[in-house]
């Protein structure tokens, strides 16, 4: 029997696999181990990250700093921007039809409130609004327990801290979405400011996938393990962002090439 892999080597194998679109066999060759060992290391590390780090890393920080940041971009009393992205997967063994999204490939949805809440695991066929309404985030927002009771007066309306979404999401007292149809100048200005601030979630998805490029190819895992791996990538992303890790332009170029094969479904 060979000696067990050190923790450091297991972490290195997992990080390499998550950060590249390489196959298990290719990663195994890099580290001198079998492809099954790579798979085991990835899942052990991903489970440890999910169990030990998510509550410390993907969490609501200083609300006033967040609100001030969005206010500087043009939208007052905003606590985050929400959106979903589809992560391509292999055809599941059971209920595969539920995982086919509107672009025709199998996927799992990652829904994110930048930068402090994630919800992952819903099949690609499910509408964004349904995922949101069935999330713990929706319940906290509905109960008013996510953000502090900090209201501002807009015209003659008291406005609580809100989040921003695209047209797929329901309009709520605490969720703002764009106007649709024929717009006057003030509505166009509102949409412009909302869109400008909501772009932070699009940028977050871009940086997440550029750093953790395994999310751009079909994840070769069971439906039960995929959410754990995606969650681990989100935790690692937040760690890199908080530590000011260098983001190289070349990563985004490669990510765009990989993403071209799996276009994101349009907002329904």
C-alpha positions as CSV (number, residue, x, y, z in Angstrom):
1,X,0.0,0.0,0.0
2,X,1.3,3.4,-0.9
3,X,1.5,6.2,1.7
4,X,-1.6,8.4,1.9
5,X,-1.6,11.7,0.1
6,X,-0.7,14.7,2.3
7,X,-3.4,17.3,2.9
8,X,-1.3,19.8,1.0
9,X,-1.2,17.6,-2.1
10,X,-4.9,16.8,-1.9
11,X,-5.6,20.6,-1.8
12,X,-3.2,21.2,-4.7
13,X,-4.9,18.5,-6.8
14,X,-8.4,19.9,-6.0
15,X,-7.4,23.5,-6.8
16,X,-5.8,22.5,-10.1
17,X,-8.8,20.5,-11.1
18,X,-11.3,23.3,-10.2
19,X,-9.2,26.0,-11.8
20,X,-8.7,24.3,-15.2
21,X,-10.9,22.5,-17.8
22,X,-8.5,19.6,-17.7
23,X,-9.7,16.0,-17.5
24,X,-9.2,13.8,-14.4
25,X,-6.6,11.8,-16.2
26,X,-4.7,14.9,-17.2
27,X,-4.7,16.3,-13.7
28,X,-3.6,12.8,-12.4
29,X,-0.7,12.9,-14.8
30,X,0.4,16.3,-13.4
31,X,0.5,15.0,-9.9
32,X,1.5,11.4,-10.5
33,X,-1.7,9.8,-9.2
34,X,-4.6,7.9,-10.8
35,X,-7.8,9.7,-12.0
36,X,-9.9,8.1,-9.3
37,X,-7.5,9.6,-6.7
38,X,-8.1,13.0,-8.3
39,X,-11.8,12.6,-8.0
40,X,-11.6,11.6,-4.4
41,X,-9.3,14.5,-3.6
42,X,-11.6,17.0,-5.3
43,X,-14.7,15.8,-3.3
44,X,-12.9,15.6,0.0
45,X,-11.6,19.2,-0.3
46,X,-14.9,20.5,-1.7
47,X,-16.8,19.0,1.2
48,X,-14.3,20.5,3.7
49,X,-14.6,23.9,2.1
50,X,-18.4,23.7,2.2
51,X,-18.6,22.5,5.7
52,X,-16.0,24.7,7.3
53,X,-15.7,27.9,5.2
54,X,-19.0,28.9,3.6
55,X,-20.5,30.4,6.7
56,X,-17.4,32.5,7.2
57,X,-16.7,33.6,3.6
58,X,-20.1,33.8,1.8
59,X,-21.9,35.9,4.3
60,X,-23.3,39.4,4.8
61,X,-20.6,41.8,5.7
62,X,-20.8,45.5,6.6
63,X,-24.2,46.5,5.2
64,X,-23.4,50.2,5.3
65,X,-20.3,49.7,3.1
66,X,-22.4,47.7,0.6
67,X,-25.2,50.4,0.6
68,X,-22.6,53.2,0.2
69,X,-21.0,51.3,-2.7
70,X,-24.2,51.0,-4.6
71,X,-25.2,54.6,-3.8
72,X,-21.9,55.8,-5.3
73,X,-22.9,53.9,-8.5
74,X,-26.3,55.6,-8.6
75,X,-28.8,53.5,-6.7
76,X,-29.7,54.4,-3.1
77,X,-30.4,52.0,-0.2
78,X,-29.4,48.9,-2.2
79,X,-28.0,45.8,-0.5
80,X,-27.1,43.6,-3.4
81,X,-27.8,42.4,-7.0
82,X,-29.3,39.0,-7.8
83,X,-29.0,36.8,-10.9
84,X,-28.6,33.2,-11.9
85,X,-26.1,31.4,-14.2
86,X,-26.2,27.9,-15.8
87,X,-23.4,25.5,-15.1
88,X,-23.2,22.8,-17.8
89,X,-23.3,19.2,-16.6
90,X,-23.4,15.7,-18.2
91,X,-26.8,14.2,-18.8
92,X,-28.1,13.0,-15.4
93,X,-29.1,9.3,-15.0
94,X,-32.5,10.3,-13.5
95,X,-35.1,12.8,-14.7
96,X,-32.6,14.1,-17.4
97,X,-35.4,16.1,-19.1
98,X,-35.6,18.4,-16.0
99,X,-32.0,19.5,-16.5
100,X,-32.3,20.7,-20.1
101,X,-32.3,24.5,-20.2
102,X,-33.7,26.8,-22.9
103,X,-30.4,26.6,-24.9
104,X,-30.7,22.8,-25.1
105,X,-27.9,21.6,-22.9
106,X,-28.0,20.0,-19.4
107,X,-27.3,22.4,-16.6
108,X,-27.6,23.2,-12.9
109,X,-28.5,26.8,-11.8
110,X,-26.3,28.8,-9.5
111,X,-28.3,31.8,-8.2
112,X,-26.2,34.5,-6.4
113,X,-26.9,37.6,-4.4
114,X,-23.6,39.4,-4.8
115,X,-21.7,39.0,-2.7
116,X,-23.1,37.3,0.3
117,X,-25.6,34.6,-0.7
118,X,-25.7,31.6,-3.0
119,X,-28.3,29.0,-3.9
120,X,-27.2,26.1,-6.1
121,X,-28.7,22.8,-7.2
122,X,-31.9,23.5,-9.1
123,X,-32.2,21.8,-12.5
124,X,-31.6,24.0,-15.6
125,X,-35.3,23.8,-16.7
126,X,-36.5,25.7,-13.7
127,X,-37.4,29.4,-14.0
128,X,-35.2,31.9,-12.0
129,X,-38.3,33.3,-10.2
130,X,-39.3,29.9,-8.9
131,X,-35.8,29.2,-7.7
132,X,-35.8,32.5,-5.9
133,X,-39.2,32.1,-4.3
134,X,-38.2,28.7,-2.9
135,X,-35.0,29.9,-1.4
136,X,-34.1,30.8,2.2
137,X,-33.0,34.2,0.9
138,X,-36.6,35.0,-0.3
139,X,-38.0,34.1,3.1
140,X,-35.5,36.3,5.0
141,X,-36.2,39.2,2.7
142,X,-39.9,38.7,3.0
143,X,-39.6,38.6,6.8
144,X,-37.3,41.6,6.8
145,X,-34.6,39.7,8.7
146,X,-31.7,39.8,6.2
147,X,-30.9,43.5,6.3
148,X,-31.3,46.0,9.2
149,X,-34.4,48.1,9.3
150,X,-32.9,51.1,7.4
151,X,-35.4,53.1,5.3
152,X,-35.1,56.2,3.2
153,X,-37.9,58.3,1.8
154,X,-38.3,58.5,-1.9
155,X,-41.1,61.0,-2.8
156,X,-43.8,60.0,-0.4
157,X,-42.8,56.3,-0.1
158,X,-40.6,54.7,2.6
159,X,-38.1,52.4,0.9
160,X,-36.3,49.7,2.8
161,X,-32.9,48.3,1.8
162,X,-33.6,46.5,-1.5
163,X,-31.9,44.2,-3.9
164,X,-31.8,44.5,-7.7
165,X,-32.9,41.9,-10.3
166,X,-33.6,41.5,-14.0
167,X,-37.1,41.1,-15.5
168,X,-37.2,37.4,-14.6
169,X,-37.6,38.3,-10.9
170,X,-40.9,39.4,-9.2
171,X,-41.3,43.1,-8.3
172,X,-41.4,43.3,-4.5
173,X,-41.2,46.2,-2.0
174,X,-37.6,45.0,-1.4
175,X,-36.7,43.9,-4.9
176,X,-36.4,46.4,-7.8
177,X,-36.5,45.4,-11.4
178,X,-36.4,47.4,-14.7
179,X,-39.5,49.1,-16.2
180,X,-40.7,47.4,-19.4
181,X,-42.7,48.6,-22.4
182,X,-42.8,52.3,-23.6
183,X,-40.7,54.4,-21.2
184,X,-40.4,58.1,-20.4
185,X,-37.1,59.8,-19.7
186,X,-37.3,59.3,-15.9
187,X,-38.1,55.5,-16.3
188,X,-35.2,55.2,-18.8
189,X,-32.9,56.9,-16.2
190,X,-34.1,54.5,-13.5
191,X,-33.4,51.5,-15.8
192,X,-30.0,52.8,-16.7
193,X,-29.0,53.2,-13.0
194,X,-30.4,49.8,-12.1
195,X,-28.7,48.1,-15.0
196,X,-25.4,49.8,-14.1
197,X,-25.5,48.5,-10.5
198,X,-26.8,45.1,-11.5
199,X,-23.8,44.6,-13.7
200,X,-21.8,43.7,-10.6
201,X,-23.4,40.3,-10.5
202,X,-22.5,39.7,-14.2
203,X,-18.9,40.7,-13.5
204,X,-18.8,38.4,-10.5
205,X,-19.9,35.5,-12.7
206,X,-17.3,36.4,-15.2
207,X,-14.5,36.5,-12.7
208,X,-15.8,33.3,-10.9
209,X,-15.7,31.3,-14.1
210,X,-12.5,32.8,-15.4
211,X,-10.7,31.7,-12.2
212,X,-12.5,28.4,-11.8
213,X,-12.7,27.2,-15.4
214,X,-14.0,23.7,-14.5
215,X,-17.4,25.5,-14.3
216,X,-17.3,26.3,-18.0
217,X,-17.1,22.6,-19.1
218,X,-19.6,19.9,-18.4
219,X,-19.0,18.8,-14.8
220,X,-18.4,15.0,-14.8
221,X,-20.0,14.4,-11.4
222,X,-23.2,13.1,-9.9
223,X,-26.1,15.5,-9.3
224,X,-25.5,15.1,-5.6
225,X,-21.9,16.1,-5.8
226,X,-22.2,19.0,-8.3
227,X,-23.7,21.5,-5.9
228,X,-20.8,20.9,-3.4
229,X,-18.2,21.5,-6.1
230,X,-19.9,24.7,-7.3
231,X,-20.3,25.9,-3.7
232,X,-16.6,25.3,-3.1
233,X,-15.7,27.4,-6.2
234,X,-17.8,30.3,-4.9
235,X,-16.1,30.2,-1.5
236,X,-12.7,30.1,-3.2
237,X,-13.7,33.0,-5.4
238,X,-14.7,35.1,-2.4
239,X,-11.4,34.3,-0.7
240,X,-9.4,35.3,-3.7
241,X,-11.4,38.6,-4.0
242,X,-11.0,39.4,-0.3
243,X,-7.2,38.8,-0.5
244,X,-6.8,40.9,-3.6
245,X,-5.5,38.0,-5.7
246,X,-4.2,39.0,-9.1
247,X,-6.8,38.5,-11.9
248,X,-5.0,38.0,-15.2
249,X,-6.6,39.2,-18.5
250,X,-5.7,36.0,-20.2
251,X,-8.0,34.0,-18.0
252,X,-11.0,35.9,-19.2
253,X,-10.0,35.3,-22.9
254,X,-9.8,31.6,-22.3
255,X,-13.0,31.6,-20.3
256,X,-14.9,33.4,-23.1
257,X,-13.7,30.7,-25.6
258,X,-14.9,27.9,-23.3
259,X,-18.2,29.7,-22.5
260,X,-19.0,30.1,-26.2
261,X,-20.0,26.4,-26.4
262,X,-22.6,26.8,-23.6
263,X,-24.5,30.1,-24.1
264,X,-26.5,31.3,-21.2
265,X,-30.3,31.1,-21.7
266,X,-32.0,34.5,-22.2
267,X,-34.1,36.0,-19.4
268,X,-37.6,34.5,-19.7
